[in-house]
């Protein structure tokens, strides 16, 4: 097994689960999943997403867990430790680039969440209407100074936690606060399904209309699966390098994917009944969460208090996901370039802030750079599309090919069985077959579609 001497690690299997789930959860569930489901037609999109998780998401996560725990290294150093052909190191570098691209726009959206928490504290959502909800969202998005300020606040919080390290920083935050977020989403669901017209929202989310499926919808579902499960971006390799030796590398991905999907479904149940009840547009885009949740809580006794708590915990979910993303380049610079961890954290957060400002000032087609288009996309959409639909699937494909065809069967079986302590020979054999053949074929088809070749 990998050597942990001189290197921090998570304290237990439970800490591993919460940290990994914290990376997977984030805004992908509460923000991105609902609005992409709305834009892509509801139930049919949901079905494709679930299939993507089973046949692509979980196998790729297992691959990343294998690489990370086997080597106890960062996303680039892992391939050096495995004595892989130098060409395979491109996987690690692509992961770092992907983490950057995601953070450029993700830190912007996390800033919106922090801003909404402050608005809730001020009482800005008292007696809110659908029209005033749109105005409130616009005030948080259209800059330049308000969204830039909150993006800076978010990255400062992330930097402080990362400087504290693995156990005192990442582990303590995720293990303490994620369960509370789950409870608050349940409360929101209970109220949402009792709103007038809620059934139409549930029908939209769960009814499957195959006529709504298209290559674009399938590609979007796959990109979301990678985004939500933090795959192809080096985060799971990096986090797995901090795993305990007795962690189950098969059950942990299954539990994380199942929990992640459940939270996504609960977020959809909280949002779509409100969308239809208040006459909003389900394809409203990135602002969907921010225009619906205040309306839902306005209908609940003590809703103002619960709304503060909801956006506080949503900010925590956003922060835990950002911790895993920024940890990828931080670990690389600390271990490969021998830069002190504190300096590495500060440098990376400042770099993300500078480039991420382009996304912040172009978000939602508004702001100073809202009309500046590159390949027909704003900076915000370009960072999102390039990472979710190109870099992450391509990175996942290369990871599956590496583990499936470059790693010896005996080494793979030994690591996943915790060197014989787990009796899972049949499961390991099936997983290896899926990784070698099923997952790569599906990823090749989707990737060729994403670049317009099929």
Phi, psi and omega per residue, in radians:
X1 nan 2.919 -3.110
X2 -1.136 2.697 -3.110
X3 -1.600 2.197 -3.107
X4 -1.759 0.018 -3.053
X5 -1.056 2.288 3.089
X6 1.280 0.237 -3.066
X7 -2.361 2.328 3.125
X8 -1.186 2.664 3.044
X9 -2.546 2.927 3.053
X10 -1.194 2.680 -2.975
X11 -1.452 -0.409 -3.038
X12 -2.781 2.996 3.088
X13 -1.110 -0.615 3.112
X14 -1.150 -0.712 3.103
X15 -1.115 -0.670 3.081
X16 -1.048 -0.807 -3.111
X17 -1.072 -0.842 -3.095
X18 -1.180 -0.694 3.129
X19 -1.138 -0.773 3.141
X20 -1.169 -0.737 3.089
X21 -1.136 -0.652 3.091
X22 -1.053 -0.651 3.080
X23 -1.178 -0.743 -3.082
X24 -1.287 -0.607 -3.063
X25 -1.205 -1.666 3.100
X26 0.954 -2.670 -3.094
X27 -1.391 -0.204 3.086
X28 -1.026 -0.619 -3.141
X29 -1.444 -0.819 -2.958
X30 -1.516 -0.494 -3.102
X31 -1.882 -0.989 -2.944
X32 -1.360 -0.737 -3.111
X33 -1.020 -0.854 -3.128
X34 -1.071 -0.778 -3.043
X35 -1.293 -0.559 3.071
X36 -1.241 -0.625 3.049
X37 -1.083 -0.714 3.106
X38 -1.120 -0.743 -3.130
X39 -1.259 -0.442 -2.990
X40 -1.838 0.140 2.953
X41 1.782 0.160 2.993
X42 1.474 -2.170 -2.930
X43 -1.029 -0.669 3.139
X44 -1.108 -0.733 3.084
X45 -1.085 -0.739 -3.130
X46 -1.059 -0.729 3.140
X47 -1.091 -0.809 3.140
X48 -1.105 -0.671 3.110
X49 -1.068 -0.784 -3.129
X50 -1.100 -0.708 3.095
X51 -1.135 -0.639 3.107
X52 -1.112 -0.673 3.127
X53 -1.123 -0.775 -3.054
X54 -1.214 -0.831 -3.000
X55 -1.662 -0.202 -3.132
X56 -2.224 -0.875 -3.046
X57 -1.060 -0.969 -3.101
X58 -1.128 -0.804 3.101
X59 -1.027 -0.732 3.136
X60 -1.181 -0.640 3.098
X61 -1.101 -0.709 3.103
X62 -1.075 -0.723 3.094
X63 -1.038 -0.807 -3.122
X64 -1.156 -0.672 3.093
X65 -1.093 -0.722 3.121
X66 -1.029 -0.880 -3.091
X67 -1.089 -0.784 -3.074
X68 -1.153 -0.891 -3.080
X69 -1.282 -0.577 3.132
X70 -1.066 -0.666 -3.013
X71 -1.776 -0.438 -3.036
X72 0.970 0.726 -3.093
X73 -2.298 2.956 3.061
X74 -1.266 3.121 -2.999
X75 -1.093 -0.502 3.107
X76 -1.605 -0.807 -3.114
X77 -1.074 -0.440 -3.137
X78 -1.044 -0.690 -3.089
X79 -1.331 -0.461 2.981
X80 -1.155 -0.758 -3.118
X81 -1.121 -0.610 3.134
X82 -1.384 -0.026 -3.114
X83 0.972 0.671 3.128
X84 -1.342 2.784 3.010
X85 -0.926 2.356 -3.101
X86 -0.904 -0.466 -3.130
X87 -1.087 -0.494 -3.115
X88 -1.241 -0.304 3.124
X89 -1.119 -0.263 3.091
X90 -1.031 -0.482 3.107
X91 -1.053 -0.803 3.139
X92 -1.129 -0.759 3.135
X93 -1.158 -0.663 3.074
X94 -1.097 -0.633 3.104
X95 -1.095 -0.730 3.117
X96 -1.132 -0.770 3.116
X97 -1.085 -0.744 3.130
X98 -1.074 -0.769 3.129
X99 -1.039 -0.730 3.094
X100 -1.079 -0.888 -3.083
X101 -1.019 -0.721 3.139
X102 -1.169 -0.753 -3.122
X103 -1.137 -0.512 3.141
X104 -1.014 -0.727 3.141
X105 -1.719 -0.479 -3.101
X106 -1.177 -0.682 3.116
X107 -1.133 -0.498 3.056
X108 -1.135 -0.855 -3.121
X109 -1.163 -0.686 3.077
X110 -1.061 -0.601 3.060
X111 -1.087 -0.678 3.076
X112 -1.040 -0.733 -3.138
X113 -1.096 -0.810 3.112
X114 -1.065 -0.717 3.113
X115 -1.073 -0.726 -3.140
X116 -1.187 -0.571 3.057
X117 -1.097 -0.729 3.104
X118 -1.149 -0.729 3.098
X119 -1.071 -0.718 3.125
X120 -1.115 -0.703 3.100
X121 -1.083 -0.624 3.136
X122 -1.349 -0.232 -3.103
X123 1.465 0.420 -3.100
X124 -1.204 -0.261 -3.056
X125 -1.792 0.157 3.078
X126 -1.148 2.325 3.136
X127 0.995 0.662 -3.101
X128 -1.275 2.568 3.079
X129 -2.143 2.893 3.092
X130 -0.943 -0.694 -3.133
X131 -1.193 -0.778 -3.135
X132 -1.203 -0.469 3.061
X133 -1.099 -0.708 3.092
X134 -1.136 -0.695 3.135
X135 -1.145 -0.727 3.124
X136 -1.086 -0.723 3.136
X137 -1.137 -0.745 3.129
X138 -1.049 -0.671 -3.128
X139 -1.180 -0.444 3.127
X140 -1.477 -0.444 -3.027
X141 -1.652 -0.755 -3.044
X142 -1.372 2.067 -3.045
X143 -1.580 -2.631 0.236
X144 -1.626 -0.474 -2.851
X145 -1.414 -0.620 -3.083
X146 -1.104 -0.963 -3.141
X147 -1.134 -0.600 3.102
X148 -1.141 -0.688 3.120
X149 -1.072 -0.809 -3.089
X150 -1.251 -0.544 3.023
X151 -1.089 -0.715 3.094
X152 -1.099 -0.737 3.126
X153 -1.065 -0.797 -3.138
X154 -1.015 -0.867 -3.084
X155 -1.181 -0.508 3.061
X156 -1.165 -0.757 3.098
X157 -1.070 -0.801 3.132
X158 -1.041 -0.782 -3.122
X159 -1.061 -0.759 -3.117
X160 -1.079 -0.785 -3.121
X161 -1.141 -0.764 -3.119
X162 -1.146 -0.603 3.104
X163 -1.127 -0.528 3.115
X164 -1.193 -0.355 3.068
X165 1.810 -2.906 -3.017
X166 -1.346 -1.001 -3.058
X167 -1.323 -0.855 -3.088
X168 -1.316 -0.366 -3.132
X169 -1.796 -1.410 -3.032
X170 -1.051 -0.889 -3.047
X171 -1.113 -0.809 -3.073
X172 -1.102 -0.732 -3.116
X173 -1.153 -0.844 -3.056
X174 -1.214 -0.743 -3.059
X175 -1.200 -0.503 -3.072
X176 -1.452 -0.736 -2.870
X177 -1.831 -0.368 -3.118
X178 -1.102 -0.702 3.116
X179 -1.030 -0.595 -3.136
X180 -1.175 -0.663 3.089
X181 -1.039 -0.721 3.131
X182 -1.043 -0.772 -3.134
X183 -1.094 -0.735 -3.119
X184 -1.168 -0.621 3.082
X185 -1.131 -0.687 3.097
X186 -1.052 -0.774 3.117
X187 -1.044 -0.766 3.132
X188 -1.097 -0.690 3.120
X189 -1.076 -0.787 -3.094
X190 -1.021 -0.731 3.137
X191 -1.283 -0.665 -3.074
X192 -1.100 -0.721 -3.074
X193 -1.297 -0.183 3.095
X194 -1.718 0.056 3.097
X195 -1.286 2.633 3.055
X196 -1.058 2.313 3.132
X197 1.396 0.195 -3.099
X198 -1.107 -0.547 -3.083
X199 -1.049 -0.611 3.126
X200 -1.095 -0.649 3.107
X201 -1.182 -0.712 3.104
X202 -1.158 -0.677 3.096
X203 -1.087 -0.734 3.138
X204 -1.066 -0.703 -3.075
X205 -1.263 -0.672 -2.962
X206 -1.873 -0.361 3.120
X207 -1.269 2.318 -3.069
X208 -1.780 2.082 3.083
X209 -2.086 1.774 -3.056
X210 -1.146 -0.287 3.088
X211 -1.154 -0.358 -3.140
X212 -1.422 -0.192 -3.116
X213 -1.313 2.464 3.081
X214 -2.644 2.886 3.071
X215 -0.962 -0.654 3.133
X216 -1.127 -0.705 3.118
X217 -1.124 -0.742 -3.141
X218 -1.105 -0.773 3.116
X219 -1.077 -0.740 3.135
X220 -1.102 -0.710 3.129
X221 -1.106 -0.731 3.117
X222 -1.152 -0.791 3.119
X223 -1.029 -0.683 3.118
X224 -1.152 -0.695 3.123
X225 -1.053 -0.746 3.103
X226 -1.170 -0.779 -3.120
X227 -1.069 -0.839 -3.042
X228 -1.226 -0.569 -3.120
X229 -1.640 0.118 3.098
X230 1.003 0.794 -3.099
X231 -1.800 2.692 3.069
X232 1.251 0.151 -3.094
X233 -2.142 0.194 3.081
X234 1.453 -0.139 -3.057
X235 -1.207 -0.747 -3.100
X236 -1.276 -0.541 3.012
X237 -1.106 -0.813 -3.109
X238 -1.140 -0.817 3.138
X239 -1.135 -0.699 -3.141
X240 -1.122 -0.419 3.095
X241 -1.188 -0.259 3.091
X242 -1.779 0.087 -3.092
X243 -1.213 2.755 2.994
X244 -1.365 2.754 -3.088
X245 -1.190 -0.394 -3.094
X246 -1.671 0.089 -3.130
X247 -1.186 2.400 -3.130
X248 -1.438 1.924 -3.048
X249 -1.350 -0.081 3.057
X250 -1.754 -0.863 -3.096
X251 -1.203 -0.612 -3.130
X252 -1.053 -0.850 3.078
X253 -1.054 -0.665 3.131
X254 -1.131 -0.790 3.137
X255 -1.142 -0.708 3.127
X256 -1.138 -0.812 -3.126
X257 -1.112 -0.715 3.133
X258 -1.151 -0.799 3.133
X259 -1.120 -0.719 3.124
X260 -1.072 -0.760 -3.136
X261 -1.163 -0.697 3.121
X262 -1.070 -0.771 3.134
X263 -1.124 -0.669 3.091
X264 -1.060 -0.780 3.134
X265 -1.105 -0.738 3.134
X266 -1.124 -0.644 3.087
X267 -1.139 -0.704 3.092
X268 -1.113 -0.693 3.118
X269 -1.161 -0.556 3.119
X270 -1.269 -0.555 -2.967
X271 -1.683 -0.824 -2.987
X272 -1.199 -0.639 3.005
X273 -1.021 -0.664 3.105
X274 -1.190 -0.663 3.127
X275 -1.002 -0.843 -3.099
X276 -1.339 -0.582 -3.135
X277 -1.147 -0.657 -3.090
X278 -1.732 0.158 3.042
X279 1.225 0.498 3.091
X280 -1.514 2.976 -3.105
X281 -1.652 2.089 -3.095
X282 -1.083 -0.417 3.097
X283 -1.671 0.589 -3.028
X284 -1.253 -0.167 3.048
X285 1.552 -2.748 -3.003
X286 -1.012 -0.369 -3.107
X287 -1.494 0.036 -3.028
X288 -0.996 -0.868 3.140
X289 -0.984 -0.789 -2.992
X290 -1.299 -0.335 3.121
X291 -1.700 -0.203 -3.096
X292 -1.826 -0.765 -3.053
X293 -1.032 -0.782 3.084
X294 -1.049 -0.603 3.110
X295 -1.152 -0.703 3.130
X296 -1.110 -0.867 -3.083
X297 -1.197 -0.402 3.098
X298 -1.152 -0.291 -3.130
X299 -1.700 0.112 -3.068
X300 -1.949 2.396 2.995
X301 -0.988 2.393 -3.038
X302 1.032 0.491 -3.089
X303 -1.053 -0.581 -3.134
X304 -1.111 -0.697 3.125
X305 -1.184 -0.769 -3.137
X306 -1.156 -0.591 3.131
X307 -1.149 -0.708 3.066
X308 -1.039 -0.817 -3.121
X309 -1.113 -0.701 -3.116
X310 -1.090 -0.848 -3.109
X311 -1.269 -0.464 3.019
X312 -1.124 -0.826 -3.129
X313 -1.255 -0.557 3.054
X314 -1.126 -0.632 3.078
X315 -1.140 -0.594 3.080
X316 -1.176 -0.743 3.107
X317 -1.059 -0.742 3.099
X318 -1.098 -0.716 -3.096
X319 -1.161 -0.732 -3.126
X320 -1.114 -0.657 3.080
X321 -1.154 -0.712 3.135
X322 -1.154 -0.576 3.095
X323 -1.001 -0.785 -3.112
X324 -1.185 -0.632 -3.132
X325 -1.207 -0.834 -3.115
X326 -1.226 -0.481 3.125
X327 -1.086 -0.463 -3.132
X328 -1.068 -1.039 3.094
X329 -1.202 -0.524 3.117
X330 -1.074 -0.832 3.126
X331 -1.100 -0.675 3.131
X332 -1.084 -0.898 -3.112
X333 -1.156 -0.620 -3.119
X334 -1.207 -0.746 -3.003
X335 -1.610 -0.687 -3.073
X336 -1.540 -0.646 -3.094
X337 -1.782 -0.021 3.077
X338 1.022 0.568 3.064
X339 -1.503 2.322 3.120
X340 -0.908 2.500 -3.027
X341 -1.000 -0.779 -3.120
X342 -1.046 -0.793 3.128
X343 -1.123 -0.672 3.114
X344 -1.102 -0.737 3.121
X345 -1.094 -0.844 -3.102
X346 -1.090 -0.803 -3.126
X347 -1.050 -0.832 -3.080
X348 -1.158 -0.685 3.131
X349 -1.193 -0.642 3.083
X350 -1.175 -0.706 3.113
X351 -1.088 -0.766 3.121
X352 -1.112 -0.672 3.130
X353 -1.097 -0.781 -3.075
X354 -1.140 -0.881 -3.114
X355 -1.310 -0.620 -3.141
X356 -1.118 -0.387 3.091
X357 -1.051 -0.512 3.088
X358 -1.095 -0.714 3.108
X359 -1.205 -0.753 -3.109
X360 -1.067 -0.684 -3.097
X361 -1.481 0.044 3.102
X362 -2.199 0.051 -3.055
X363 -1.076 2.480 3.057
X364 1.047 0.393 3.121
X365 1.236 0.166 -3.108
X366 -1.961 -3.030 3.089
X367 1.422 -3.103 -3.051
X368 -1.088 -0.600 -3.070
X369 -1.892 0.258 -3.064
X370 -1.082 -0.461 -3.112
X371 -1.726 0.001 3.100
X372 -1.460 2.061 -3.071
X373 -2.027 2.402 3.031
X374 -2.158 2.092 -3.017
X375 0.944 0.610 3.093
X376 1.372 0.186 -3.088
X377 -2.227 2.578 2.979
X378 -1.200 2.902 3.082
X379 -0.991 -0.750 3.138
X380 -0.995 -0.910 -3.107
X381 -1.201 -0.577 3.140
X382 -1.148 -0.799 3.100
X383 -1.082 -0.728 -3.134
X384 -1.130 -0.913 -3.069
X385 -1.135 -0.795 -3.077
X386 -1.083 -0.723 -3.131
X387 -1.291 -0.937 -3.013
X388 -1.216 -0.635 -2.976
X389 -1.835 -0.233 -3.132
X390 -2.146 -1.080 -3.041
X391 -1.117 -0.767 -3.078
X392 -1.202 -0.857 3.085
X393 -1.074 -0.691 3.129
X394 -1.162 -0.730 3.084
X395 -1.092 -0.721 3.097
X396 -1.097 -0.689 3.111
X397 -1.076 -0.830 -3.119
X398 -1.134 -0.657 3.106
X399 -1.110 -0.784 3.127
X400 -1.103 -0.733 3.122
X401 -1.129 -0.700 -3.138
X402 -1.124 -0.917 -3.101
X403 -1.202 -0.659 -3.089
X404 -1.272 -0.550 -2.994
X405 -2.149 -0.217 3.125
X406 -1.878 -0.470 3.140
X407 -1.495 2.319 3.131
X408 -1.132 2.498 -3.122
X409 -0.996 -0.690 -3.104
X410 -1.144 -0.697 3.131
X411 -1.176 -0.718 3.121
X412 -1.098 -0.802 -3.128
X413 -1.135 -0.692 -3.110
X414 -1.128 -0.798 -3.099
X415 -1.169 -0.739 -3.103
X416 -1.284 -0.409 3.092
X417 -1.614 0.163 -3.059
X418 0.909 0.803 3.113
X419 0.964 0.869 3.008
X420 1.571 -0.096 -3.122
X421 -1.340 -0.389 3.090
X422 -1.907 2.257 -3.140
X423 -1.645 1.544 -3.072
X424 -2.405 0.703 -3.038
X425 -1.049 -0.775 -3.125
X426 -1.107 -0.781 3.140
X427 -1.121 -0.723 -3.127
X428 -1.138 -0.699 3.105
X429 -1.098 -0.739 3.116
X430 -1.144 -0.766 -3.134
X431 -1.065 -0.733 -3.132
X432 -1.119 -0.670 3.100
X433 -1.091 -0.797 3.131
X434 -1.073 -0.749 -3.128
X435 -1.137 -0.667 -3.084
X436 -1.285 -0.634 -2.959
X437 -2.159 -0.890 -3.013
X438 -1.210 -0.952 -3.082
X439 -1.052 -0.827 3.127
X440 -1.065 -0.699 -3.132
X441 -1.095 -0.804 3.126
X442 -1.095 -0.697 -3.125
X443 -1.228 -0.612 3.080
X444 -1.097 -0.790 -3.139
X445 -1.056 -0.815 -3.095
X446 -1.187 -0.707 -3.125
X447 -1.149 -0.746 3.100
X448 -1.083 -0.606 3.065
X449 -1.158 -0.672 -3.079
X450 -1.160 -0.483 3.141
X451 -1.759 0.155 2.996
X452 1.431 0.252 -3.140
X453 -1.483 -0.390 3.038
X454 -2.369 nan nan
